[in-house]
């Protein structure tokens, strides 16, 4: 049995969908909120695979509870750990740093007790420190926790727990995807990028980063389950591009106006100050943090050569944005 945590998210659900489409009969998805499963159904539906939803065993569990985690994982032979708290709100920074390592500890300690055959820990490129002297970030690039965002710190602490269990004999590999793009059936994370571009996004930040199709991340992760490569870390990145080019390409594919005006670091800092002031006077939660500003104003490239050494190929950028546009259109039809 292949078990996926965070199964109601974009990546976790896509992994389960690809596994079901490949003929895997024993699949279990761990989720926390019943409402989130509606997004999974919507995602499967626009991809023409709603019938696969019922072929998966869906189990509701709180992964912060070690007993519930043990019960949910019991019987699994393979674990793909995607679950994590991801929040743009500055007020959730400490919560992410506290919760994500706890979840990792519960999942992998349970996997150890259940004698799983192999596992994949889904980390993030946010665990790598930005170094302006490096042309590309690869798996050997350093991690300095003081330079990481709150989310990056939480993912690094979570990843270190996986490495500890590897040292204790558990077979696990680590994948670190760049910004994942996929079916925008969710109202959080990278799903919001497409929705905001569709509504009209006049501004773009000056930085650049790595982008990857969620289908590629799912395919590589499942390939790793079959090869059972342990103790290795893989950056998963299909495309390096500026935010301007990425947003413009998506906008053109969506038949929308591409962003015209570049925001600067100074403007973003000023906006974050205003947002912080407003959040103190209302129930609004600040989203524009110094972490996020640093991310969108830095120009970083990621080297995915290691992931390609076994023959793995990423989808072309044109194929990715074409699929994104198709999903957006189908979602609009279903929501009307």
Helices and strands as residue ranges (DSSP letters): E 2-5, H 10-21, E 27-31, H 36-46, G 50-55, E 57-60, H 66-73, E 78-81, G 90-92, H 93-113, E 118-122, G 125-127, G 145-147, H 150-167, E 172-177, E 179-181, H 191-199, E 203-204, E 208-213, H 214-227, E 233-236, E 239-242, H 243-253, E 261-262, H 265-281, H 290-297, H 305-308, H 317-335
